[in-house]
Amino acid sequence: MDASNGEGQPADGRARRDDTTDHFGQDFESQLAALDGAVTSEEQEAISAIPSGSALLIVRRGPNIGARFLLDSDVTTAGRHPDADIFLDDVTVSRRHTEFVRHGTVFEMKDLGSLNGTYFDGVRIESALLTDGAEVQIGKFRLTFYASRMDLAPAAEK
């Protein structure tokens, strides 16, 4: 039995663990969202089938949850304009919001001067190299980026 000061607190003045409140930041929320957005078997098959030099974006939050977008061009634009390669129909998305640029087997995301910004793993960016499993936010849309498994294999062997 713990020594107590008579008020339910340990005698040394430290708060008991069950009496404390933990505060988690956006980093924890992103990790939790990734757990909530577990990959379905159908999505796993799609991810496994991504050809070398391509990547896949899957919508995890916002309108069109579950929608998939294949990045298989040197430049792929995303925005609210109907001519965008990735059409994201929501007022929080600029007409020409962001673009994904392929450099061999690596993808870079560039904000195109959007009003609400483009986010990479919760941080507003002008430009960023994407990593497998990263969260991309464009307006209300939160998407997970998946690189081709073929392009990841050499890195895993190093």
VMD Tcl script that draws the C-alpha trace (Angstrom):
set ca {
  {0.00 0.00 0.00}
  {1.29 3.50 -0.90}
  {2.02 6.00 1.81}
  {-0.59 8.72 1.50}
  {-0.94 12.28 2.79}
  {-4.56 11.60 3.70}
  {-5.92 13.27 0.56}
  {-5.31 10.35 -1.77}
  {-1.96 11.75 -2.95}
  {1.34 9.96 -2.33}
  {3.22 11.38 0.67}
  {6.03 12.68 -1.56}
  {3.59 15.12 -3.24}
  {3.71 13.59 -6.73}
  {0.35 13.12 -8.45}
  {-0.78 9.57 -8.92}
  {-0.82 8.45 -12.55}
  {-4.60 7.92 -12.54}
  {-5.10 11.54 -11.37}
  {-3.18 13.15 -14.23}
  {-4.30 14.20 -17.65}
  {-2.04 13.65 -20.62}
  {-2.10 16.19 -23.42}
  {-1.25 14.91 -26.86}
  {-0.29 17.13 -29.75}
  {-0.97 16.99 -33.46}
  {1.82 14.42 -33.85}
  {-0.11 11.94 -31.70}
  {-3.34 12.75 -33.55}
  {-1.64 11.97 -36.88}
  {-0.36 8.66 -35.53}
  {-3.79 7.80 -34.16}
  {-5.44 8.73 -37.46}
  {-3.04 6.40 -39.25}
  {-4.10 3.58 -36.91}
  {-7.77 4.42 -37.42}
  {-7.23 4.38 -41.18}
  {-5.94 0.82 -41.22}
  {-5.26 -0.47 -44.69}
  {-8.00 -2.78 -45.97}
  {-7.09 -5.96 -47.84}
  {-8.33 -4.34 -51.07}
  {-6.11 -1.30 -50.46}
  {-3.18 -3.58 -49.60}
  {-3.60 -5.29 -52.98}
  {-3.67 -1.91 -54.73}
  {-0.54 -0.77 -52.85}
  {1.25 -4.02 -53.70}
  {0.41 -3.54 -57.39}
  {1.85 0.00 -57.70}
  {4.37 -0.14 -60.57}
  {7.93 1.12 -60.09}
  {8.18 4.88 -60.51}
  {4.57 5.39 -59.43}
  {2.83 6.03 -56.12}
  {-0.68 5.99 -54.68}
  {-2.66 8.48 -52.59}
  {-5.61 7.18 -50.54}
  {-8.12 9.61 -48.99}
  {-8.35 8.93 -45.23}
  {-10.40 11.94 -44.05}
  {-12.71 14.45 -45.66}
  {-14.95 14.05 -48.67}
  {-14.41 10.91 -50.80}
  {-12.94 8.72 -48.04}
  {-11.33 5.67 -49.61}
  {-10.79 7.28 -53.02}
  {-7.45 6.33 -54.61}
  {-5.30 8.41 -56.92}
  {-2.40 6.90 -58.87}
  {0.60 9.16 -59.33}
  {2.09 7.87 -62.58}
  {2.99 11.07 -64.47}
  {5.98 13.37 -64.16}
  {3.63 16.12 -62.91}
  {0.20 15.53 -61.34}
  {-1.90 18.53 -60.29}
  {-4.48 18.48 -57.51}
  {-7.16 21.08 -56.99}
  {-10.77 22.16 -57.29}
  {-10.55 22.95 -61.02}
  {-12.36 20.29 -63.11}
  {-9.26 19.94 -65.31}
  {-7.01 19.02 -62.35}
  {-5.53 15.52 -62.56}
  {-6.80 14.95 -59.01}
  {-10.15 16.74 -58.69}
  {-10.89 17.59 -55.04}
  {-14.32 19.21 -54.97}
  {-14.42 21.26 -51.78}
  {-14.26 25.02 -51.05}
  {-11.22 24.47 -48.79}
  {-9.22 23.44 -51.87}
  {-7.85 26.04 -54.30}
  {-8.46 25.57 -58.02}
  {-4.75 24.85 -58.54}
  {-3.75 23.79 -55.03}
  {-0.71 21.52 -55.23}
  {1.27 19.40 -57.62}
  {3.15 16.15 -57.28}
  {6.39 16.03 -59.26}
  {8.11 12.72 -60.00}
  {11.92 12.61 -59.87}
  {12.73 9.02 -60.89}
  {11.19 6.99 -58.06}
  {10.88 9.91 -55.61}
  {7.91 12.28 -55.42}
  {7.94 15.91 -54.41}
  {4.83 17.82 -53.37}
  {4.69 21.57 -54.12}
  {2.09 24.05 -52.94}
  {0.94 26.28 -55.81}
  {0.17 29.36 -53.72}
  {-3.03 27.91 -52.28}
  {-5.07 29.93 -49.79}
  {-5.31 27.21 -47.12}
  {-1.87 25.71 -47.67}
  {-0.55 22.22 -48.27}
  {0.54 20.09 -45.32}
  {3.01 17.21 -45.03}
  {2.72 15.20 -41.79}
  {0.92 18.14 -40.14}
  {3.41 20.83 -41.17}
  {2.56 23.51 -43.73}
  {5.04 23.34 -46.60}
  {5.96 25.06 -49.82}
  {7.69 21.92 -51.08}
  {8.58 18.52 -49.57}
  {9.86 15.13 -50.65}
  {7.22 12.54 -49.81}
  {7.97 9.45 -47.76}
  {6.05 6.19 -47.72}
  {3.12 6.34 -45.29}
  {3.22 10.15 -44.98}
  {0.04 12.14 -44.50}
  {-0.72 14.82 -47.07}
  {-3.40 17.43 -46.33}
  {-5.04 19.47 -49.07}
  {-7.95 21.48 -47.67}
  {-10.27 19.09 -45.79}
  {-8.72 16.10 -47.53}
  {-6.18 13.99 -45.65}
  {-4.48 11.45 -47.85}
  {-1.84 8.82 -47.19}
  {1.04 8.54 -49.65}
  {2.23 5.05 -50.64}
  {5.35 4.56 -52.76}
  {5.76 1.53 -55.00}
  {6.86 -1.49 -52.96}
  {9.38 -2.20 -55.74}
  {11.01 1.17 -55.13}
  {11.18 0.59 -51.36}
  {12.82 -2.85 -51.56}
  {16.38 -1.61 -52.32}
  {16.24 0.83 -49.40}
  {15.17 -1.96 -47.02}
  {18.14 -4.12 -48.08}
  {20.73 -1.41 -47.28}
}
mol new
graphics top color blue
foreach p $ca { graphics top sphere $p radius 0.5 }
foreach p [lrange $ca 0 end-1] q [lrange $ca 1 end] { graphics top cylinder $p $q radius 0.2 }
display resetview
